[in-house]
């Protein structure tokens, strides 16, 4: 085990934002003199820029505010950061009211809806650093063959282990689990009166890692078929359910915590499944909790995890698209992304930062290793609402019927891929 000292993040976590999006509000689209995607001139004005983010906690908020302020001072363009309480809802409301933010965090599952109704500008090909982004991330934000927006960073899920509780249980490096059976075994060993072996959020964005390890997913690789109720996914949910009923796995919410990192930081759980954003966030709240990161164990189909990314979306109606583009280029530079990584943990989305990031963060190498076998969240238009419903059903997994849950999800997925 590599030792690492850390602290914890605010309750919202760096969870992927998947609220059901009301994508009925359209942007005005492009006129002859405000075209995007290389078809015309970007709008330009003296208007200040508004930047809407969904923050994982104080560390992320402070880092983004500092970066935007530095760019603003350098460029002479005023810019203000607003932290959303509910990003999907506030973004949707902004578009509906005709006053969206100029620049904003945009999740992969929201891209198709906003791109399809003309609310966002496809500026990706205008970026000076467009060739530096990882191809898989560019693919995440490509709709109808247009590269819409710059991936701001990315994260994968891995296993976070409380070093003190691990040692106290008599476990060693040799006990780090590499299979589901071993994970169940160490989770049981770590479960004591006030501590659950493994806790994580009650959502697809965490349990999906087990689905990937079993060889399952929600949508086929080409995005055209619903495969949610596969036998592989049933096996994954059944495994999680069995460990919950054994008392060694639990949802963070059942432990009185807002997310897995909080349960872990408060030592209500000895392990959690989280992304690399946990590093900066935990540094703010739990400085005395020592932890290590290990790759998630293999399932029946081998290694599997989930990959998350957001992009910097740009409103098609922004009166200062040129300023917004320059801000985004600044925020996605290798230098600035490395600073963000140090502040709150995400991995840079540009390949030019990879070597330095690995050198700076050897103890976090498992997260980068996960990029080779990670599964992304589907990007079909309407999938956000499907995932929201799936998450509601997963809250009752402990006493529910995995097959029945997944049959419902299958029907919902079919409605957005058909």
C-alpha positions in Angstrom: 0.0 0.0 0.0 1.1 3.5 -0.7 0.4 5.8 2.2 -1.4 9.0 1.7 -2.9 11.5 4.2 -6.1 13.2 3.4 -9.3 14.9 4.4 -13.0 14.8 3.2 -15.4 16.6 0.9 -18.8 18.2 1.2 -21.8 16.1 1.0 -22.7 16.7 -2.6 -19.4 15.0 -3.6 -18.1 15.2 -7.1 -21.0 13.1 -8.2 -22.0 13.1 -11.8 -24.9 15.5 -12.1 -27.8 13.5 -13.5 -31.0 15.2 -12.6 -33.8 14.9 -15.1 -33.2 17.8 -17.5 -36.0 19.8 -18.9 -34.5 20.3 -22.3 -37.6 22.1 -23.7 -36.0 25.5 -23.7 -34.1 26.2 -26.9 -31.4 28.7 -27.5 -31.9 31.1 -30.3 -29.4 29.2 -32.4 -27.1 30.8 -34.8 -27.8 33.8 -37.0 -25.7 34.6 -40.0 -23.4 36.8 -37.9 -23.2 34.7 -34.7 -22.4 31.3 -36.1 -20.3 28.8 -34.2 -18.4 25.6 -35.0 -16.2 27.5 -37.5 -19.1 28.6 -39.7 -18.9 32.3 -38.7 -17.7 34.8 -36.3 -18.1 34.4 -32.6 -20.0 37.1 -30.7 -17.8 39.6 -28.9 -18.8 42.3 -26.4 -17.7 44.1 -23.2 -20.3 42.0 -21.3 -19.1 40.2 -18.2 -19.0 36.4 -18.3 -21.1 34.3 -15.9 -19.7 30.9 -15.0 -22.0 28.3 -13.4 -20.4 25.2 -11.8 -21.5 22.3 -9.7 -18.8 22.0 -7.0 -17.6 19.0 -5.1 -16.8 21.2 -2.1 -14.8 24.2 -0.9 -11.6 23.0 -2.5 -13.1 23.0 -6.0 -15.0 26.2 -5.5 -11.9 28.1 -4.3 -9.8 26.7 -7.1 -12.2 27.6 -9.9 -12.8 31.1 -8.4 -9.1 31.7 -8.2 -8.4 30.6 -11.8 -11.3 32.6 -13.2 -10.2 35.7 -11.2 -6.6 35.3 -12.5 -7.8 35.1 -16.1 -10.2 38.0 -15.6 -7.4 40.2 -14.3 -5.1 39.2 -17.2 -7.7 39.6 -19.9 -9.5 42.6 -18.6 -12.9 40.8 -19.0 -15.0 40.6 -15.9 -16.2 37.1 -14.9 -18.1 35.8 -12.0 -18.4 32.2 -10.7 -21.7 30.9 -9.3 -21.9 27.6 -7.5 -25.2 25.8 -8.3 -27.1 23.9 -5.6 -28.7 21.8 -8.3 -26.8 22.3 -11.6 -29.1 20.5 -14.0 -32.1 22.3 -12.7 -30.5 25.7 -12.6 -29.0 25.3 -16.0 -32.4 24.2 -17.4 -34.1 27.2 -15.8 -31.5 29.6 -17.2 -32.1 28.4 -20.7 -35.9 28.4 -20.2 -35.8 32.0 -19.0 -33.5 33.1 -21.9 -30.7 34.0 -19.5 -28.3 31.0 -19.4 -24.8 31.4 -18.0 -22.1 32.0 -20.6 -19.9 29.1 -19.5 -21.0 26.1 -17.4 -20.2 22.6 -16.4 -22.0 20.2 -18.8 -22.4 16.5 -18.1 -22.0 14.0 -20.9 -25.6 12.8 -20.6 -26.9 16.3 -21.0 -25.0 17.1 -24.2 -27.4 15.6 -26.7 -30.4 17.3 -25.4 -28.9 20.8 -25.3 -27.0 20.3 -28.6 -30.2 19.0 -30.3 -32.3 22.0 -29.4 -29.6 24.6 -30.3 -28.9 25.8 -26.7 -25.2 25.3 -26.8 -22.5 26.4 -29.1 -20.3 23.7 -30.9 -17.0 25.5 -30.4 -14.7 22.5 -29.9 -12.9 22.8 -33.3 -12.1 26.4 -32.5 -10.0 25.5 -29.5 -6.2 26.0 -29.9 -5.6 23.0 -27.7 -8.3 20.8 -29.4 -5.7 18.1 -30.4 -4.4 17.8 -26.8 -7.6 16.2 -25.3 -7.8 12.5 -24.9 -9.7 11.1 -27.9 -12.2 9.2 -25.6 -13.1 12.4 -23.9 -13.5 14.2 -27.2 -15.9 11.4 -28.2 -17.9 11.9 -25.0 -18.6 15.5 -26.2 -19.2 14.9 -29.9 -22.7 15.1 -31.2 -23.7 14.4 -34.8 -20.0 14.6 -35.7 -19.4 18.0 -34.1 -17.0 18.4 -31.2 -19.1 20.6 -28.9 -17.1 21.5 -25.8 -13.8 21.1 -24.1 -13.6 18.3 -21.5 -12.6 20.0 -18.3 -11.0 17.0 -16.6 -11.9 13.4 -15.9 -12.0 10.8 -13.1 -12.3 7.1 -12.6 -13.6 5.2 -9.6 -11.3 3.0 -7.5 -11.2 1.5 -4.0 -10.3 3.9 -1.1 -9.0 2.1 2.0 -8.7 3.5 5.5 -5.1 2.7 6.4 -5.6 2.8 10.2 -8.6 0.6 10.2 -7.0 -1.8 7.8 -3.9 -2.2 9.9 -6.0 -2.5 13.1 -7.9 -5.4 11.5 -4.6 -7.2 11.0 -4.7 -6.9 7.2 -1.6 -6.3 5.1 -0.8 -5.4 1.5 -1.3 -9.0 0.5 -4.9 -8.7 1.5 -5.8 -5.9 -0.9 -8.7 -7.6 -2.8 -8.4 -8.5 -6.4 -11.6 -10.4 -6.8 -15.2 -10.0 -5.7 -14.8 -12.9 -3.2 -11.8 -11.2 -1.6 -13.6 -7.9 -1.5 -16.5 -9.5 0.4 -14.1 -11.2 2.7 -12.1 -8.1 3.7 -15.3 -6.0 4.0 -16.6 -8.6 6.5 -13.3 -8.4 8.4 -13.4 -4.6 8.5 -17.0 -4.6 9.7 -17.2 -4.0 13.4 -19.7 -2.4 15.8 -19.6 1.2 14.5 -17.9 0.6 11.1 -19.2 -0.9 7.9 -16.6 -2.5 5.7 -17.5 -0.8 2.4 -19.9 2.1 1.8 -20.8 4.1 -1.3 -23.5 6.2 -2.8 -26.9 4.7 -3.6 -26.6 5.3 -7.4 -25.7 3.9 -10.7 -22.6 6.1 -10.7 -21.1 3.9 -8.1 -22.8 0.5 -8.5 -22.2 0.8 -12.2 -18.6 -0.2 -11.5 -19.8 -3.6 -10.4 -21.9 -3.9 -13.5 -18.8 -3.2 -15.6 -16.8 -5.8 -13.7 -19.6 -8.3 -14.5 -19.5 -7.4 -18.2 -22.7 -5.4 -18.1 -23.7 -1.9 -19.1 -26.9 0.1 -19.8 -26.5 0.7 -23.5 -24.6 -1.2 -26.2 -21.2 0.2 -27.3 -22.7 1.7 -30.4 -25.4 3.4 -28.4 -28.3 1.7 -30.3 -29.5 -1.0 -28.0 -30.7 -1.2 -24.4 -28.9 -4.0 -22.5 -29.8 -2.9 -18.9 -31.5 -6.2 -17.9 -28.7 -8.5 -19.0 -27.7 -11.5 -16.8 -24.4 -9.7 -16.2 -26.1 -6.7 -14.6 -28.4 -9.0 -12.6 -25.3 -10.8 -11.3 -23.7 -7.4 -10.3 -26.7 -6.1 -8.4 -27.3 -9.5 -6.7 -23.7 -9.5 -5.5 -24.0 -6.0 -4.0 -27.4 -7.0 -2.4 -25.9 -10.1 -0.8 -23.1 -8.1 0.8 -25.6 -5.5 2.0 -27.7 -8.1 3.7 -24.6 -9.6 5.2 -23.9 -6.2 6.8 -20.5 -5.6 5.2 -21.7 -3.2 2.4 -23.9 -0.2 2.9 -25.1 2.9 1.3 -23.5 6.0 2.7 -27.0 7.4 3.2 -27.9 4.5 5.4 -24.9 5.4 7.6 -26.1 9.0 8.0 -23.6 10.4 5.4 -24.3 12.5 2.3 -21.9 10.5 0.1 -19.3 7.8 0.3 -16.4 10.2 1.0 -18.2 11.6 4.0 -18.9 8.1 5.5 -15.3 7.3 4.9 -13.9 10.5 6.3 -16.0 10.1 9.5 -14.8 6.5 9.7 -18.3 5.1 9.5 -16.9 2.9 6.7 -13.4 1.4 6.3 -13.5 1.5 2.5 -15.4 3.4 -0.1 -15.7 3.5 -3.9 -14.9 7.0 -5.2 -13.2 9.1 -7.8 -9.9 11.0 -7.5 -11.8 14.1 -6.5 -11.8 12.7 -3.0 -8.2 13.7 -2.5 -8.6 17.5 -2.5 -12.0 17.3 -0.8 -10.8 15.2 2.1 -7.8 17.4 2.6 -10.3 20.1 3.6 -12.2 18.2 6.3 -10.4 15.1 7.6 -6.7 15.8 7.7 -6.0 12.9 10.1 -7.5 10.1 8.1 -4.8 8.2 6.4 -5.8 6.3 3.3 -4.5 4.3 0.3 -5.9 3.9 -3.2 -6.2 0.5 -4.9 -7.7 -0.6 -8.1 -11.1 -2.1 -7.8 -11.1 -5.9 -7.8 -12.0 -7.9 -10.9 -15.5 -9.2 -11.3 -16.6 -12.2 -13.4 -15.7 -10.4 -16.6 -12.4 -8.9 -15.4 -11.5 -5.3 -14.5 -14.1 -2.6 -14.7 -14.8 0.8 -13.4 -16.6 4.0 -14.4 -15.2 7.1 -16.0 -16.7 10.6 -15.5 -16.1 13.8 -17.2 -17.8 17.2 -17.7 -17.1 19.8 -20.3 -17.1 23.5 -20.3 -20.4 24.2 -22.1 -20.9 27.6 -23.8 -24.4 29.1 -24.4 -25.3 29.7 -28.0 -26.9 33.0 -26.9 -23.8 34.3 -25.1 -23.1 37.9 -26.2 -19.3 37.3 -25.6 -18.5 33.9 -27.1 -15.0 35.0 -28.0 -14.2 35.9 -24.3 -15.8 32.6 -23.2 -13.6 30.7 -25.6 -10.5 32.4 -24.3 -11.5 31.7 -20.7 -12.1 28.0 -21.5 -8.7 27.7 -23.2 -7.1 29.1 -20.1 -9.0 26.8 -17.8 -8.1 23.7 -19.9 -4.4 24.5 -20.3 -2.1 21.8 -18.9 -0.8 24.2 -16.3 -4.2 25.2 -15.0 -5.5 21.6 -15.0 -2.5 20.5 -13.0 -3.3 23.2 -10.5 -6.9 22.0 -10.3 -5.7 18.5 -9.8 -3.6 19.6 -6.9 -6.4 21.5 -5.4 -9.3 19.0 -5.7 -8.1 15.8 -7.4 -9.4 15.4 -10.9 -7.1 14.1 -13.7 -6.3 16.6 -16.5 -8.2 16.0 -19.7 -5.1 16.9 -21.9 -2.5 14.4 -22.7 0.3 16.9 -22.4 -0.2 16.9 -18.6 -0.2 13.1 -18.1 3.5 12.7 -17.4 3.7 15.5 -14.9 0.4 14.4 -13.2 1.8 10.9 -12.8 5.0 12.2 -11.4 3.2 14.5 -9.0 0.7 11.8 -7.9 2.3 8.4 -7.8 0.0 7.3 -5.0 -3.0 8.0 -7.2 -1.8 5.9 -10.1 -4.7 3.4 -9.8 -7.1 6.1 -11.0 -5.1 6.7 -14.2 -4.7 3.0 -14.7 -8.5 2.8 -14.7 -8.8 4.8 -17.8 -7.7 1.7 -19.8 -10.8 -0.2 -18.8 -13.3 2.4 -17.6 -16.9 2.7 -18.9 -18.5 6.0 -19.5 -22.0 7.1 -18.8 -24.2 6.7 -21.9 -24.8 9.9 -23.8 -28.2 9.2 -25.4 -30.6 12.1 -25.3 -32.9 11.5 -22.4 -30.6 9.1 -20.5 -30.3 11.5 -17.6 -34.0 11.0 -16.6 -33.5 7.2 -17.0 -30.5 7.3 -14.6 -32.4 9.4 -12.2 -35.2 6.8 -12.0 -32.6 4.0 -11.8 -31.0 5.7 -8.8 -34.4 6.0 -7.1 -34.9 2.2 -7.5 -31.4 1.4 -6.4 -32.2 3.0 -3.0 -34.4 -0.1 -2.3 -31.9 -2.7 -3.6 -31.2 -4.3 -0.3 -34.8 -5.7 -0.1 -35.7 -5.4 -3.8 -35.6 -7.8 -6.8 -32.5 -7.1 -9.0 -34.2 -8.5 -12.1 -37.3 -6.5 -11.6 -35.4 -3.3 -11.0 -33.4 -3.9 -14.2 -36.4 -4.8 -16.3 -37.9 -1.4 -15.5 -34.6 0.2 -16.4 -34.5 -1.8 -19.6 -37.9 -0.4 -20.6 -36.8 3.2 -19.8 -33.5 2.8 -21.8 -35.4 1.4 -24.7 -37.5 4.6 -24.8 -34.4 6.7 -25.4 -32.4 4.5 -27.7 -35.2 3.3 -29.9 
